[in-house]
Amino acid sequence: MVVYHEYSKRKFSGGRYIPTRKKRLFNTGSIPANTRVGEKKIRVRRKMGGKLKPFLISADSVNVFDPKTKKGKIAKITAVVENPANRHFIRRNIITKGAVVETNIGKVKITSRPGQESTISGVLIS
């Protein structure tokens, strides 16, 4: 099913908007990546202008910034503990921006967008 980013053809009252043009290819979106915890897998999507955009399917490590020591480390992800985007993502171990993951050095809050940037970065919170 295609994700389409354009206004609805219906008003809130149920009445119809008269379309001024047909659908355009550049108004289509893509299905969310839903990055999971697991062996690292990267796929590539073609974007406008022939550009290629990598996105993460799954990953098992995170670039962690420790605010106390002001240094970065690479840590292994064990599980998703909290996810404000969707409560069902916790059970499915889906990583999004703002998710809190358990690592071998403590809990980390994700600050990057894994489905868009193909990397996972975070800040140590405990």
DAWOZI-V174183 format. One record per run of one state. SS is the DSSP state (@ for helix, = for strand, . for the rest). FROM is the first residue (numbers start at 1). TO is the last residue. Records with the same first field share a line. If there is no record, write none. Layout:
# DAWOZI-V174183
SS = FROM-TO / FROM-TO
This chain:
# DAWOZI-V174183
. = 1-3 / 5-9 / 11-15 / 17-24 / 29-35 / 38-40 / 47-47 / 51-51 / 60-60 / 67-70 / 83-88 / 93-93 / 95-99 / 104-105 / 111-113 / 118-120 / 125-126
= = 4-4 / 10-10 / 16-16 / 28-28 / 36-37 / 41-46 / 52-59 / 61-66 / 71-82 / 94-94 / 100-103 / 106-110 / 121-124
@ = 25-27 / 48-50 / 89-92 / 114-117
